[in-house]
């Protein structure tokens, strides 16, 4: 065993009756656990409104870059002035990007050029296969994005890949082009969470979405949260025992979850680390297996 929660160890656990972890209450992924997942995933006729909820981050999760920094390729010499770069204040990324967009507009960067640049961002390895699978099984999955990017960038990229219909809702900072052709962006919402940046608390978004769905008769069998960054920890803390957090291997979210476990304050849900969309796809197939 590698001492991590990864798919190599997960598949070993399938063929073994022993759990992958013996310490703490934390992440016990055994063959019994997998069997339980399979049982839970069975959707009987009288539970027709029960589905799985897949909540995705966007940057460095669905795509293999940061969409906000990628747009700098449109700037003169693909660089920002020191004055703009140094103007960022922690927790105020949206305001910073507003200044970046003004700089691009002042330098004559038009919407068409920005769109051409953004649609060259690669999807993370295996994500196109994963999204294709989800799209063909929408009766089983609700799928949302909660991102600190913006509506324009995400819409461009999803439509370029023909994946815009996979997602039921996208929660991100609203953006639009002004009459003068400048891209403008606003904070997604106001919140009181001390752990999150000013513009977006992903936990609040996830909690409100789940509550709204429950009021409409949709009760999720399991929530699977897939992300990479520090701002994904807050929504992961919202997840319950039967849910699953899937942090990207080697990125901030995985390190934060690992640190919480070492501090003897592990999160409540199960944790599976991924490095490609194919591993996520393999897990979803376990969930829906009869």
Helices and strands as residue ranges (DSSP letters): H 7-14, H 31-41, G 45-47, E 52-56, H 67-70, G 71-74, G 76-78, H 82-85, H 93-106, H 111-118, H 127-135, E 141-150, H 151-160, E 169-173, E 175-177, E 183-185, H 202-215, E 222-227, G 230-232, H 233-238, E 244-247, H 252-262, E 270-271, H 277-288
